[in-house]
Amino acid sequence: MALSGSALSFNGLSSTLKEFNVLPGSFINSFHKRHHVCLSSVNPNRLVFGKSERGSQLCLSPNQCLKFQMRRLGARRGVKSEDSEGILSSENIALDEQTLEEELQNAIAEENYAKAAEIRDTLKSLHKDSKTEVLGANSKFYNSFRNGDLAAMQTMWAKRDEVCCVHPGLKGISGYDDVIESWNFVWANYEFPLQIKLEDIKVHARGDMGYVTCMEFVKTKGGRWGGQFVTNVFEKIDGEWFVCNHHASPVDI
């Protein structure tokens, strides 16, 4: 569904939309000044929500807690066993990772390859668990997106001035309050739930930072499928992952 010659007003500023396909996030004002938006047409696509071409579920599992038993690592550092188990804070996880990296380099320098292999295995496990958490946070983000759940979206974003959201084809919006207001504005004219499909999901996590890249396909009621290449960046704050950057770039499909 396309609009032609329509005008929108947000926070007292207006934006003229010459022609664009109706996609969530594709028609909001940049908050800075009057400008014109013109996005290319998006071709129809026979995608089915919730399934890939192979029929597998696309929704990721809920966020999982990252648990480590550090008895072996604690013994190596001379830490008492009663203090070396349990759920670690994000600061401790980052510190443990840094320490393990240093121990790995020392083991290699000493040609203690058995110890180096053991440390590598521990680091791999640490990275794998962090990736699972980031994927869980990404799933929560898209659940709120799919359902137009502003309350859930509010809890997903880090409450900082540095957070940034780039809706398809437009300039970035910075600051927690403006980012949340932009989602409220984007969702104003849609019926929920939306149809959303994710493909080519890739995740990276290290320490307190992680990001997900994927192809995002969105279809509104009565509209057509539109595709965006998306990067979602997450930061771990007080043991929980929050969105600090969402960047969606429109792609012809």
Buried (B, 14 or more C-beta within 10 A) or exposed (E): EBBEEEEBEBEEBEBEBEBBBBBBBBBBBBBEEEEEBEBEEBEEEEBEBEEEEEEEEBEBEEBEEBEBEBEEBBEBEEEEEEEBEEEBEBEEBBEBBEBBEEBBEEBBEEEBEEBBEBBBEBBEEBBEBBBBBBBBBBBBBBBBBBBBBEEBBBEBBBEBEEBBBBBBBBBBBBBBEBBBBBBBBBBEEBEEBBBBBBEEBEBEBEBBBBBBBBBBBBBBEEBBBBBBBBBBBBBBBEBBBBBBBBBBEBBEB
